[in-house]
Amino acid sequence: MATAEDNFTVFYDATWSRTVACAYAVTGDLGAAEEAAQEAYTRAWPRWATLAAYDDPGAWVRRVAWNLATSRWRRLRRAQAYARTLREPQVDGPGPD
C-alpha cells in the first residue's frame, strides 16, 4: 500500500516541470522559478491530505508558485524604482572644474 509520502513523491515528479515553467513565465529566471516551485511544494506537503482529494492538486501548486514568483517580481521592481531615486541628480551647467 502506498503511503502519503509515496503519493506526494509521484505527484511531485509528475508536476515539477510544469510548475517550474509557470513560475519561469513570470520571472524569466530559471533559478528563481525553481525556488518558487520548491516553496510551493513545501507549502503543499503539510496540506497533502486535503490537496490529494482535489481534481487537480497541481493547479493549486502552480498557483502558489505563480503567486510567489509574482511577489518576487514586484519586490524587484520596487527595489529598482527605489534605486533610481538614489542616483545623483544630473545638474546642467558648469562642472566643479
VOVEX-439937 format. One line per field, with one value per residue: residue number from 1; x, y, z of N, C-alpha, C in turn. Coordinates in steps of 0.001 Angstrom, whole numbers, plus 500000, padded with zeros to 6 digits. Atoms other than C-alpha are relative to their C-alpha. Example, Ala and Ser with C-alpha at 12.3 -4.5 7.8 and 13.67 -1.06 7.14 Angstrom:
<pts>
num c(1,2)
n_u c(500890,499180)
n_v c(498810,498810)
n_w c(500000,499940)
ca_u c(512300,513670)
ca_v c(495500,498940)
ca_w c(507800,507140)
c_u c(500900,499230)
c_v c(501200,501090)
c_w c(500000,500730)
</pts>
This chain:
<pts>
num c(1,2,3,4,5,6,7,8,9,10,11,12,13,14,15,16,17,18,19,20,21,22,23,24,25,26,27,28,29,30,31,32,33,34,35,36,37,38,39,40,41,42,43,44,45,46,47,48,49,50,51,52,53,54,55,56,57,58,59,60,61,62,63,64,65,66,67,68,69,70,71,72,73,74,75,76,77,78,79,80,81,82,83,84,85,86,87,88,89,90,91,92,93,94,95,96,97)
n_u c(500848,499211,500171,500204,498704,499808,500919,499510,498800,500457,500592,498894,499261,500850,500434,498895,499624,501053,500011,498848,500294,500945,499269,499031,500729,500062,498691,498995,498759,500212,499713,501109,501174,499833,500206,501439,500629,499639,500759,501399,500104,499793,501278,501001,499822,500827,501404,500155,501210,501101,499716,500057,501393,500386,499972,498686,499168,498932,500462,499776,498557,499599,500491,499134,498717,500256,500118,498664,499183,500520,499568,498574,499886,500424,498962,498869,500397,499960,498599,499399,500539,499348,498590,499943,500140,498761,498953,499781,500705,499178,500033,499591,499195,498568,499567,499166,498706)
n_v c(498817,498781,499035,498614,499524,500581,499321,498640,500109,500239,498731,499048,500368,499823,498614,499053,499241,499040,498974,499123,499247,498924,498977,499405,499046,498739,499501,499982,500435,501396,500191,499439,500837,501234,499656,499810,501319,500769,499449,500411,501402,500004,499602,501018,501235,500086,500007,501045,500804,499270,499767,501255,500237,499040,500513,499678,499351,499265,498626,499281,499784,499022,498684,499528,499650,498777,498895,499751,499397,498644,499192,499737,499052,498693,499502,499554,498760,498927,499752,499270,498637,499318,499786,498850,498751,499767,499486,498554,499298,499395,498536,499309,498828,500255,500979,499443,499556)
n_w c(500000,500124,498920,500439,500497,501337,500916,500217,500833,501378,500415,500177,501217,501174,500207,499779,501202,500330,498960,500258,501221,499651,499248,500926,500835,499260,499587,501060,499360,499657,498583,499226,500269,499232,498589,499792,500098,498812,498881,500181,499570,498556,499409,500336,499243,498785,500388,500997,499750,500630,501418,500749,500377,501039,501371,500558,498968,500673,500226,498744,499872,501018,499599,498912,500620,500767,499034,499445,501056,500211,498855,500185,501102,499498,499081,500818,500668,498996,499652,501118,499980,498881,500354,500922,499236,499260,500885,499903,501080,501043,499892,501228,499708,499883,499010,498945,500549)
ca_u c(500000,501331,501877,501040,504743,504914,501857,503323,506622,504828,502831,505989,507832,504866,504203,507614,508421,505090,505240,508714,507576,504670,506946,509523,506864,506727,510374,512299,514939,515244,516802,514059,511408,512822,512875,509230,508257,510140,508490,505082,505703,506964,503658,501698,503183,501520,498205,498644,495792,493408,495114,495274,491481,491380,490632,493930,496249,498883,496756,496979,500762,501158,499035,501130,504329,502853,501941,505422,507079,504822,505620,509339,508930,507046,509686,512423,510500,510060,513744,514746,512451,513929,517482,516706,515729,519097,521128,522679,520625,522039,522947,523015,525657,529335,531087,533308,536359)
ca_v c(500000,503423,505966,509663,510338,507946,509561,513026,511919,510600,513837,515946,514041,514276,518003,519584,520628,522295,524138,525484,526512,528509,530306,530884,532660,535312,535540,534850,533386,529604,529729,531982,529816,526692,528416,529458,525939,524367,526704,525858,522126,522827,524531,521714,518887,519764,520112,516958,515056,517758,518513,514856,514836,517779,517099,518778,519347,520512,523581,524560,524152,526054,528895,529132,529109,531781,533951,533554,534409,537442,538680,538356,540231,543049,543314,543571,546248,548299,547888,549077,552092,552954,552543,555043,557635,557231,558200,561630,564114,565364,569028,571164,573805,574118,571336,571771,572277)
ca_w c(500000,499022,501757,501577,501136,498179,496594,497079,495544,492461,492261,492644,489920,487553,488030,488736,485154,484558,487876,487106,483623,485074,487530,484780,482720,485449,486491,483308,485616,485927,489393,490750,489089,490703,494096,493725,492670,495546,498027,496552,497066,500571,501309,499644,501698,505049,503175,501119,502800,501552,498229,497202,497041,494591,490925,490037,493009,490525,489805,493476,493484,490214,491575,494729,492638,490353,493358,494855,491538,491080,494579,493854,490574,492326,495061,492417,490538,493712,494549,491074,491335,494716,493396,490637,493253,494959,491909,491993,490020,486743,487049,483941,483889,484617,486473,489517,487274)
c_u c(500897,499679,499747,501298,500284,499123,500477,501236,499628,499407,501083,500739,499195,499708,501117,500264,498969,499943,501146,499735,499039,500703,501011,499332,499913,501393,500984,501361,499770,500240,498871,498736,500072,499796,498518,499271,500294,499237,498529,499799,500205,498706,498911,500104,499162,498499,499663,498742,498781,500211,499873,498585,499521,500018,501369,500848,501164,499621,500229,501487,500478,499551,500856,501355,499871,499940,501358,500896,499563,500424,501473,500204,499615,501039,501195,499684,500035,501437,500698,499521,500652,501459,500138,499888,501285,501139,500119,499303,501001,499826,500469,500808,501458,500286,500892,501366,499795)
c_v c(501250,500952,501388,500562,499459,500697,501413,499984,499775,501284,501030,499716,500278,501466,501040,500879,501072,501136,500989,500861,501157,501128,500712,501041,501367,500578,500167,499546,498577,499736,500499,499171,498696,500249,500173,498660,499175,500490,499592,498551,499872,500387,498958,498781,499937,499920,498813,499158,500662,500132,498734,499691,500959,499314,500210,500697,500783,501445,500842,500345,501028,501402,500596,500427,501302,501206,500356,500700,501438,500920,500368,501071,501402,500600,500525,501309,501178,500355,500787,501448,500809,500309,501183,501319,500337,500531,501506,500677,500593,501525,500590,501225,499625,498987,500641,500481,501282)
c_w c(500000,501152,499408,499433,498609,498972,499688,499108,498538,499424,499679,498697,498735,499681,500105,498783,499669,501019,499798,498770,500278,500756,499103,499099,500675,500210,498860,500493,500513,501477,500885,499810,500787,501493,500310,499967,501251,501224,499907,500437,501507,500716,499746,500905,501284,499699,499096,500209,499351,498499,499161,499528,498904,498633,499373,501068,499399,499738,501252,500140,498983,500386,501114,499424,499208,500935,500597,498981,499738,501129,499876,498932,500464,500943,499211,499286,500958,500366,498891,499975,501116,499669,499043,500750,500749,499140,500164,498833,499002,500092,498684,500396,500186,501103,501036,499487,499317)
</pts>
